[in-house]
Amino acid sequence: MSFFSVVKVEFVKLLRKRISFLLLLFFAPAILFGVGMSLGLSFFVADGGGGGVDAVAKSLSGIGFAVNMMEQGKYIVFLVTIILAAFSLSSELENGQIKSELIRVCSRSKIVSAKYLSLFLLITGTFLLSLLWQLLIYAVFVSKTEFASGMLFDELLWAQIGYIGFTLLGIGNGLAVTFLLGMKLKTFPCFSVSYIVWFASLYTDFMGKIKLFIPYNMPSYFLEKAGETINGFAYAGLYLGYCMVFLVLSVILLRASDIKA
């Protein structure tokens, strides 16, 4: 079976899994915040020091609103991403389902790559659809409120595009890490450890330039440093390299396992 045929099979399997409906959560923050803005809610939250901060910015453009919603919903996005990755590979190793795939496909590297690519394509497609959804919510509910500028784009456009791109690279790394853990851990431990690792990595944002080696820190950093010279292509290449290393290690571990084709 060709590689693209395996990807197609894995993609269809994902669409048929009920757990894939969790991807609908990508659309939740925009509608909650959008309706709230239209009703004039303040979105004032405690900052932990007796004061408060606005949960969302003011004078948002359409793309600015979308990026703001991505920041609000990143915990949901990565939670769903890691759950799907754990169920895509670890659960099939746990219940023995992957044995039949090895018999049909006869290439462990092909199976790992196909599962990764099909899942990444599904999540990326949903993520981009949620971007369009956020723009629609902005136009319907937010554009006439005090939070909006009424414009589709603003002067931070390239930084916002960078934010979106690096978020997708972070998703790719999250999938690869979960696949690697799934080679040795059962489904729930795999999900739990991977999410804890991701959550803990967010707290490296105080470690100076070291934080830029962690892909999950780059989206916010890229947006905050808009106007400064940042070699985004170099960091993108670094994060893609991470994905390749994690996937290669996953294949090596799968080949070393006692699963018989």
Secondary structure as a PSIPRED ss2 file (coil, helix, strand):
# PSIPRED VFORMAT (PSIPRED V4.0)

   1 M C   1.000  0.000  0.000
   2 S C   1.000  0.000  0.000
   3 F H   0.000  1.000  0.000
   4 F H   0.000  1.000  0.000
   5 S H   0.000  1.000  0.000
   6 V H   0.000  1.000  0.000
   7 V H   0.000  1.000  0.000
   8 K H   0.000  1.000  0.000
   9 V H   0.000  1.000  0.000
  10 E H   0.000  1.000  0.000
  11 F H   0.000  1.000  0.000
  12 V H   0.000  1.000  0.000
  13 K H   0.000  1.000  0.000
  14 L H   0.000  1.000  0.000
  15 L H   0.000  1.000  0.000
  16 R H   0.000  1.000  0.000
  17 K C   1.000  0.000  0.000
  18 R H   0.000  1.000  0.000
  19 I H   0.000  1.000  0.000
  20 S H   0.000  1.000  0.000
  21 F H   0.000  1.000  0.000
  22 L H   0.000  1.000  0.000
  23 L H   0.000  1.000  0.000
  24 L H   0.000  1.000  0.000
  25 L H   0.000  1.000  0.000
  26 F H   0.000  1.000  0.000
  27 F H   0.000  1.000  0.000
  28 A H   0.000  1.000  0.000
  29 P H   0.000  1.000  0.000
  30 A H   0.000  1.000  0.000
  31 I H   0.000  1.000  0.000
  32 L H   0.000  1.000  0.000
  33 F H   0.000  1.000  0.000
  34 G H   0.000  1.000  0.000
  35 V H   0.000  1.000  0.000
  36 G H   0.000  1.000  0.000
  37 M H   0.000  1.000  0.000
  38 S H   0.000  1.000  0.000
  39 L C   1.000  0.000  0.000
  40 G C   1.000  0.000  0.000
  41 L C   1.000  0.000  0.000
  42 S C   1.000  0.000  0.000
  43 F C   1.000  0.000  0.000
  44 F E   0.000  0.000  1.000
  45 V E   0.000  0.000  1.000
  46 A E   0.000  0.000  1.000
  47 D C   1.000  0.000  0.000
  48 G C   1.000  0.000  0.000
  49 G C   1.000  0.000  0.000
  50 G C   1.000  0.000  0.000
  51 G C   1.000  0.000  0.000
  52 G E   0.000  0.000  1.000
  53 V E   0.000  0.000  1.000
  54 D E   0.000  0.000  1.000
  55 A C   1.000  0.000  0.000
  56 V C   1.000  0.000  0.000
  57 A C   1.000  0.000  0.000
  58 K C   1.000  0.000  0.000
  59 S C   1.000  0.000  0.000
  60 L E   0.000  0.000  1.000
  61 S C   1.000  0.000  0.000
  62 G H   0.000  1.000  0.000
  63 I H   0.000  1.000  0.000
  64 G H   0.000  1.000  0.000
  65 F H   0.000  1.000  0.000
  66 A H   0.000  1.000  0.000
  67 V H   0.000  1.000  0.000
  68 N H   0.000  1.000  0.000
  69 M H   0.000  1.000  0.000
  70 M H   0.000  1.000  0.000
  71 E H   0.000  1.000  0.000
  72 Q H   0.000  1.000  0.000
  73 G C   1.000  0.000  0.000
  74 K H   0.000  1.000  0.000
  75 Y H   0.000  1.000  0.000
  76 I H   0.000  1.000  0.000
  77 V H   0.000  1.000  0.000
  78 F H   0.000  1.000  0.000
  79 L H   0.000  1.000  0.000
  80 V H   0.000  1.000  0.000
  81 T H   0.000  1.000  0.000
  82 I H   0.000  1.000  0.000
  83 I H   0.000  1.000  0.000
  84 L H   0.000  1.000  0.000
  85 A H   0.000  1.000  0.000
  86 A H   0.000  1.000  0.000
  87 F H   0.000  1.000  0.000
  88 S H   0.000  1.000  0.000
  89 L H   0.000  1.000  0.000
  90 S H   0.000  1.000  0.000
  91 S H   0.000  1.000  0.000
  92 E H   0.000  1.000  0.000
  93 L H   0.000  1.000  0.000
  94 E H   0.000  1.000  0.000
  95 N H   0.000  1.000  0.000
  96 G C   1.000  0.000  0.000
  97 Q H   0.000  1.000  0.000
  98 I H   0.000  1.000  0.000
  99 K H   0.000  1.000  0.000
 100 S H   0.000  1.000  0.000
 101 E H   0.000  1.000  0.000
 102 L H   0.000  1.000  0.000
 103 I H   0.000  1.000  0.000
 104 R H   0.000  1.000  0.000
 105 V H   0.000  1.000  0.000
 106 C C   1.000  0.000  0.000
 107 S C   1.000  0.000  0.000
 108 R H   0.000  1.000  0.000
 109 S H   0.000  1.000  0.000
 110 K H   0.000  1.000  0.000
 111 I H   0.000  1.000  0.000
 112 V H   0.000  1.000  0.000
 113 S H   0.000  1.000  0.000
 114 A H   0.000  1.000  0.000
 115 K H   0.000  1.000  0.000
 116 Y H   0.000  1.000  0.000
 117 L H   0.000  1.000  0.000
 118 S H   0.000  1.000  0.000
 119 L H   0.000  1.000  0.000
 120 F H   0.000  1.000  0.000
 121 L H   0.000  1.000  0.000
 122 L H   0.000  1.000  0.000
 123 I H   0.000  1.000  0.000
 124 T H   0.000  1.000  0.000
 125 G H   0.000  1.000  0.000
 126 T H   0.000  1.000  0.000
 127 F H   0.000  1.000  0.000
 128 L H   0.000  1.000  0.000
 129 L H   0.000  1.000  0.000
 130 S H   0.000  1.000  0.000
 131 L H   0.000  1.000  0.000
 132 L H   0.000  1.000  0.000
 133 W H   0.000  1.000  0.000
 134 Q H   0.000  1.000  0.000
 135 L H   0.000  1.000  0.000
 136 L H   0.000  1.000  0.000
 137 I H   0.000  1.000  0.000
 138 Y H   0.000  1.000  0.000
 139 A H   0.000  1.000  0.000
 140 V H   0.000  1.000  0.000
 141 F H   0.000  1.000  0.000
 142 V H   0.000  1.000  0.000
 143 S C   1.000  0.000  0.000
 144 K C   1.000  0.000  0.000
 145 T C   1.000  0.000  0.000
 146 E C   1.000  0.000  0.000
 147 F C   1.000  0.000  0.000
 148 A E   0.000  0.000  1.000
 149 S C   1.000  0.000  0.000
 150 G C   1.000  0.000  0.000
 151 M C   1.000  0.000  0.000
 152 L C   1.000  0.000  0.000
 153 F C   1.000  0.000  0.000
 154 D C   1.000  0.000  0.000
 155 E C   1.000  0.000  0.000
 156 L C   1.000  0.000  0.000
 157 L H   0.000  1.000  0.000
 158 W H   0.000  1.000  0.000
 159 A H   0.000  1.000  0.000
 160 Q H   0.000  1.000  0.000
 161 I H   0.000  1.000  0.000
 162 G H   0.000  1.000  0.000
 163 Y H   0.000  1.000  0.000
 164 I H   0.000  1.000  0.000
 165 G H   0.000  1.000  0.000
 166 F H   0.000  1.000  0.000
 167 T H   0.000  1.000  0.000
 168 L H   0.000  1.000  0.000
 169 L H   0.000  1.000  0.000
 170 G H   0.000  1.000  0.000
 171 I H   0.000  1.000  0.000
 172 G H   0.000  1.000  0.000
 173 N H   0.000  1.000  0.000
 174 G H   0.000  1.000  0.000
 175 L H   0.000  1.000  0.000
 176 A H   0.000  1.000  0.000
 177 V H   0.000  1.000  0.000
 178 T H   0.000  1.000  0.000
 179 F H   0.000  1.000  0.000
 180 L H   0.000  1.000  0.000
 181 L H   0.000  1.000  0.000
 182 G H   0.000  1.000  0.000
 183 M C   1.000  0.000  0.000
 184 K C   1.000  0.000  0.000
 185 L C   1.000  0.000  0.000
 186 K C   1.000  0.000  0.000
 187 T H   0.000  1.000  0.000
 188 F H   0.000  1.000  0.000
 189 P H   0.000  1.000  0.000
 190 C H   0.000  1.000  0.000
 191 F H   0.000  1.000  0.000
 192 S H   0.000  1.000  0.000
 193 V H   0.000  1.000  0.000
 194 S H   0.000  1.000  0.000
 195 Y H   0.000  1.000  0.000
 196 I H   0.000  1.000  0.000
 197 V H   0.000  1.000  0.000
 198 W H   0.000  1.000  0.000
 199 F H   0.000  1.000  0.000
 200 A H   0.000  1.000  0.000
 201 S H   0.000  1.000  0.000
 202 L H   0.000  1.000  0.000
 203 Y H   0.000  1.000  0.000
 204 T H   0.000  1.000  0.000
 205 D C   1.000  0.000  0.000
 206 F C   1.000  0.000  0.000
 207 M C   1.000  0.000  0.000
 208 G H   0.000  1.000  0.000
 209 K H   0.000  1.000  0.000
 210 I H   0.000  1.000  0.000
 211 K H   0.000  1.000  0.000
 212 L H   0.000  1.000  0.000
 213 F H   0.000  1.000  0.000
 214 I C   1.000  0.000  0.000
 215 P H   0.000  1.000  0.000
 216 Y H   0.000  1.000  0.000
 217 N H   0.000  1.000  0.000
 218 M H   0.000  1.000  0.000
 219 P H   0.000  1.000  0.000
 220 S H   0.000  1.000  0.000
 221 Y H   0.000  1.000  0.000
 222 F H   0.000  1.000  0.000
 223 L H   0.000  1.000  0.000
 224 E H   0.000  1.000  0.000
 225 K C   1.000  0.000  0.000
 226 A C   1.000  0.000  0.000
 227 G C   1.000  0.000  0.000
 228 E C   1.000  0.000  0.000
 229 T C   1.000  0.000  0.000
 230 I C   1.000  0.000  0.000
 231 N C   1.000  0.000  0.000
 232 G H   0.000  1.000  0.000
 233 F H   0.000  1.000  0.000
 234 A H   0.000  1.000  0.000
 235 Y H   0.000  1.000  0.000
 236 A H   0.000  1.000  0.000
 237 G H   0.000  1.000  0.000
 238 L H   0.000  1.000  0.000
 239 Y H   0.000  1.000  0.000
 240 L H   0.000  1.000  0.000
 241 G H   0.000  1.000  0.000
 242 Y H   0.000  1.000  0.000
 243 C H   0.000  1.000  0.000
 244 M H   0.000  1.000  0.000
 245 V H   0.000  1.000  0.000
 246 F H   0.000  1.000  0.000
 247 L H   0.000  1.000  0.000
 248 V H   0.000  1.000  0.000
 249 L H   0.000  1.000  0.000
 250 S H   0.000  1.000  0.000
 251 V H   0.000  1.000  0.000
 252 I H   0.000  1.000  0.000
 253 L H   0.000  1.000  0.000
 254 L H   0.000  1.000  0.000
 255 R H   0.000  1.000  0.000
 256 A H   0.000  1.000  0.000
 257 S C   1.000  0.000  0.000
 258 D C   1.000  0.000  0.000
 259 I C   1.000  0.000  0.000
 260 K C   1.000  0.000  0.000
 261 A C   1.000  0.000  0.000
